[in-house]
Amino acid sequence: MSFSGPSVGCGFCLSSGGNTVRRAFEFGRIHVVQPKGKHHATVVWLHGLGDVGSSWSQLLETLPLPNIKWICPTAPTQPVTLFGGFPTTAWFNVRDFSEDAIDDIESLDASAVHVANLLSAEPPDIKLGVGGFSMGAATSLYTASCFAVGKYGNGNPFPVNLSAVVGLSGWLPCSKTLSNKIQRVNEAAGRAASLPILLCHGKGDGVVPHVYGVKSSHVLNSTGFRDVTFKSYNGLGHYTSPEEMADVRAWLTVRLGLEK
């Protein structure tokens, strides 16, 4: 069973030159797929650039994972530099797909806060996870890095405990600074090492090249994320497949200790 929730306005404070600037992020409608069996875990699933939460909630509802509650929010509509400034749903601004691209920390933080707020409302005995596709996968991996470091990019504490992270056809934002962030926080190495992460990527992806997924996996491993699984799919483009979703289902069943 799925239903839609209202849109959520998120006021996000940034510090600039000693002044506080409030930048508003208006998140869209939230779609929830309730568990068909006993509720063991809740996963926030993030869509890709230009998409909405409902497109993934419809797919996730068909997965034989009766013990998971899926929360599928919709990103704010904001100008995207990659599209010449055209506004569309985006978890953060993308300037270009390159290793030298500037990361939009403000929007990444706002989106990670939105994920954490959604998970914070869950019962204390429920395991929590985050996953996504493309830009949603990138946001999920950024959220995972915030969990490991224990704080967002702006320094505010990250409030929830993650048990699983899934990224399909995505990449790792802020990859060049992650190692330094992990090393500066005493507890970060332990949190990173214990967090299970599944990365899946099609070798035929013409939007986010397969090599981005490979490099993201390598960076995560080299910075202390010891439980990273990377799966490649021959001929798969920038979309998902039954084989890939079957792997996601099997991995979540094991990592979240779900009923088979």
JOMORA-V641575 format. One record per pair of residues at least 12 apart in sequence whose ideal C-beta (glycine too) atoms are under 6 Angstrom apart, sorted by the first residue. I is the first residue (numbers start at 1). GAP is how many residues later the second one is. Records with the same first field share a line. If there is no record, write none. Layout:
BEGIN
I = GAP ; GAP
END
This chain:
BEGIN
1 = 33
2 = 29 ; 31 ; 55 ; 59
3 = 29
4 = 25 ; 27
5 = 25
7 = 21 ; 22
8 = 19
9 = 17
10 = 15 ; 17 ; 104
11 = 13
12 = 13 ; 98
14 = 92
25 = 51 ; 85
26 = 50
27 = 46 ; 49 ; 87
28 = 46
29 = 45
30 = 43
31 = 22 ; 23 ; 26 ; 41
32 = 39
33 = 24 ; 27 ; 28 ; 37
34 = 35
35 = 31 ; 32 ; 33 ; 34
36 = 30
37 = 29 ; 30
38 = 29
39 = 30
40 = 27 ; 218
41 = 27 ; 86 ; 215
42 = 27 ; 80 ; 84 ; 86
43 = 25 ; 27 ; 86 ; 88
44 = 27 ; 71 ; 74 ; 86
45 = 25 ; 27 ; 86 ; 87
46 = 86 ; 90 ; 93 ; 94
47 = 89
48 = 85 ; 86 ; 87 ; 88
49 = 41 ; 86
50 = 38 ; 39
52 = 22
53 = 19 ; 20 ; 21
56 = 16
57 = 15
63 = 186
65 = 184
67 = 191 ; 192
71 = 47
75 = 14 ; 15 ; 16
77 = 12
78 = 12
80 = 13 ; 14
81 = 12 ; 14
82 = 12
91 = 20 ; 44 ; 48
92 = 12 ; 15 ; 16
93 = 14
103 = 70 ; 71
105 = 48
108 = 34 ; 65
109 = 43 ; 44 ; 45
111 = 28
112 = 30 ; 31 ; 34 ; 40
115 = 15 ; 28
116 = 43 ; 44
119 = 41
120 = 39 ; 40
127 = 36 ; 129
128 = 32 ; 34 ; 35
129 = 34 ; 35
130 = 13 ; 35
131 = 35
133 = 35 ; 36
134 = 35 ; 36 ; 74
137 = 30 ; 31 ; 33
138 = 32 ; 33 ; 35
140 = 25 ; 27
141 = 26 ; 31
142 = 31
144 = 21
145 = 33
146 = 12
147 = 15
148 = 40 ; 43 ; 44
149 = 32 ; 36 ; 39
150 = 35
164 = 32 ; 91 ; 92
165 = 32
166 = 32 ; 82
167 = 32
168 = 32
169 = 32 ; 36 ; 39 ; 69
171 = 41 ; 45
172 = 44 ; 47
175 = 44
178 = 45
179 = 44
182 = 41 ; 42
189 = 35
192 = 32 ; 33
193 = 31 ; 33
196 = 31 ; 59
197 = 31
198 = 31 ; 53
199 = 14 ; 18 ; 31
200 = 31 ; 44
201 = 12 ; 31
202 = 31 ; 34 ; 35
203 = 29 ; 31
204 = 31 ; 32 ; 33
205 = 32 ; 33
207 = 31
217 = 13
231 = 16
END
